[in-house]
Each structure stands twice: as C-alpha cells, then as structure tokens.
Amino acid sequence: MENVAQWIRHNQGMAVSVLILIGVGIWTFGCESMVTSIIDSELKVNRQELALEITAERVRLEAKLDDLIQRAELKGQKLDRMDAVKQKLLNFAAITADAGTVNPAGVVGLLFSVVGIGAVIDNRLKDKVIKNRPLKANDRGDG
C-alpha cells in the first residue's frame, strides 16, 4: 500500500489522468443517455422509451383529429338539414305568393312536416351521442 501511495505522490499528473479516464469511461459506457419525456416533464426517458412515447402521442393525436373530423361532418350535415328546411319554407312562400291565396291545410301540413323533420333529426343526433359516449364502470356491469 505504501508503494502505491509513493507512486501516486511521484506521478500525481498521471494518477489524476487515470482517475479522470476511469470516470469518463464509466460515464460513457455505464450511463445511458436520457432526455425529458414529451408526455411527463418530470420523467427522464431513453431513446427507445422516447420512440414509444412518440408513437403513443401520434396515435392519440390521430384519434383526436378523427373525432374532430367526425364532429365537423355532423355539423355540416346539420347545416344541410337546416338549409333544406329553409328551402321548403321558401318554396312554400313562393307557391303561396304565386297563387295569391294561402291554403290553411297546406300551412298545417308544412308545419307538421317541419316539426317531424326536426324531431327525426333530434332523435338521430341523440342516438349518435348515446352510441358514441364512453361507458362508465357501472354501465358495463363491472360494479
């Protein structure tokens, strides 16, 4: 042991270089490179975990985009139905103005058809909402 201490005193620069080399070697080969997670900023992840997070995040965002597109299509369909009702009313007004008389039976029929169309539309929208809603644990029978 005394010989080692004497060698270190005699070759201080060399001893420090060897210790630094050992430390750098352990750090280089023993410690895996880590970065902050893209999902949880308090978590450190390696390259493979980062790739998994990116894949999971892409899938989540694609699902969110699909949902947004579906909602936009439903809104477009709703606008189409509203425009169809407006067109019916305009057609009725044009026929009435052309004939010069108002047919009470025609007005009642038009009102009932508009109310019926509205009820059917409302029921279809509610059916879609009920069908697409997430199930709670007690709805699935899990208890």
C-alpha positions in Angstrom: 0.0 0.0 0.0 2.9 2.3 0.8 4.3 1.7 -2.7 1.1 2.8 -4.3 0.9 6.0 -2.2 4.5 6.7 -3.1 3.9 6.1 -6.8 0.9 8.5 -6.7 2.9 11.2 -5.0 5.7 10.8 -7.5 3.2 10.7 -10.5 0.4 13.0 -9.5 -0.5 14.1 -13.0 -0.6 10.6 -14.3 -2.8 9.4 -11.3 -5.3 12.2 -11.9 -5.4 11.4 -15.6 -6.1 7.8 -14.9 -8.9 8.7 -12.4 -10.4 11.1 -15.0 -10.1 8.4 -17.7 -11.9 5.9 -15.5 -14.6 8.3 -14.6 -15.2 9.3 -18.3 -15.2 5.6 -19.3 -17.8 4.7 -16.6 -19.9 7.7 -17.7 -19.6 6.9 -21.4 -20.3 3.2 -21.2 -22.2 2.9 -18.0 -24.8 5.7 -18.2 -27.5 5.6 -20.8 -28.4 8.9 -22.5 -31.7 10.3 -21.1 -33.9 13.2 -22.1 -37.0 14.7 -20.6 -40.2 12.9 -21.6 -42.6 14.6 -24.1 -45.5 13.3 -22.1 -44.4 13.8 -18.5 -41.8 16.6 -18.0 -40.7 15.2 -14.6 -39.7 11.9 -16.2 -36.4 11.0 -18.0 -36.5 8.6 -20.9 -34.0 6.8 -23.1 -34.2 6.6 -26.9 -36.4 3.5 -27.0 -38.9 4.9 -24.5 -38.9 8.2 -26.4 -39.8 6.4 -29.6 -42.7 4.6 -27.8 -43.9 7.9 -26.4 -43.9 9.5 -29.9 -45.8 6.6 -31.3 -48.4 6.7 -28.5 -48.7 10.5 -28.8 -49.2 10.2 -32.6 -52.0 7.7 -32.2 -53.6 9.9 -29.5 -53.5 12.9 -31.8 -54.8 11.0 -34.8 -57.7 9.8 -32.8 -58.4 13.3 -31.6 -58.2 14.5 -35.3 -60.6 11.8 -36.4 -63.0 12.9 -33.7 -62.7 16.5 -34.8 -63.4 15.5 -38.4 -66.5 13.5 -37.4 -67.8 16.4 -35.4 -67.2 18.7 -38.3 -69.1 16.3 -40.7 -72.0 16.2 -38.3 -72.1 20.0 -38.1 -72.1 20.1 -41.9 -75.0 17.6 -42.1 -76.9 19.7 -39.6 -76.3 22.8 -41.7 -77.5 20.8 -44.8 -80.7 19.9 -42.9 -81.3 23.4 -41.8 -80.8 24.7 -45.3 -83.3 22.0 -46.6 -85.9 23.3 -44.1 -85.3 26.9 -45.2 -85.7 25.8 -48.8 -89.0 24.2 -48.1 -90.2 27.3 -46.4 -89.1 29.4 -49.3 -90.7 27.1 -51.8 -94.0 27.3 -49.8 -93.7 31.1 -49.7 -93.1 31.2 -53.5 -96.1 28.9 -54.3 -98.3 31.0 -51.9 -97.2 34.3 -53.5 -97.7 32.9 -57.0 -101.2 31.6 -56.3 -102.2 34.7 -54.3 -104.0 32.6 -51.6 -102.9 30.8 -48.5 -104.2 27.3 -48.1 -104.6 26.6 -44.3 -104.4 22.9 -44.8 -101.1 23.4 -46.7 -99.7 25.6 -43.9 -100.7 23.0 -41.3 -99.1 20.2 -43.3 -95.9 22.3 -43.8 -95.7 23.0 -40.0 -96.2 19.3 -39.2 -93.6 18.2 -41.7 -91.1 20.8 -40.3 -91.7 19.6 -36.8 -91.5 16.0 -37.9 -88.2 16.6 -39.6 -86.9 18.4 -36.6 -87.9 15.5 -34.3 -86.3 12.9 -36.6 -83.1 14.9 -36.7 -83.1 15.4 -33.0 -83.6 11.7 -32.4 -80.8 10.7 -34.8 -78.3 13.1 -33.2 -79.2 11.8 -29.7 -78.8 8.2 -30.9 -75.3 9.0 -32.2 -74.4 10.7 -28.9 -75.6 7.8 -26.9 -73.9 5.3 -29.1 -70.5 7.1 -29.0 -70.4 8.0 -25.3 -67.8 6.4 -23.2 -69.1 3.7 -20.8 -68.7 4.2 -17.1 -67.7 1.2 -14.9 -71.2 0.7 -13.5 -72.7 0.9 -17.1 -70.5 -2.1 -18.2 -71.6 -4.2 -15.2 -68.1 -4.1 -13.6 -69.7 -2.9 -10.3 
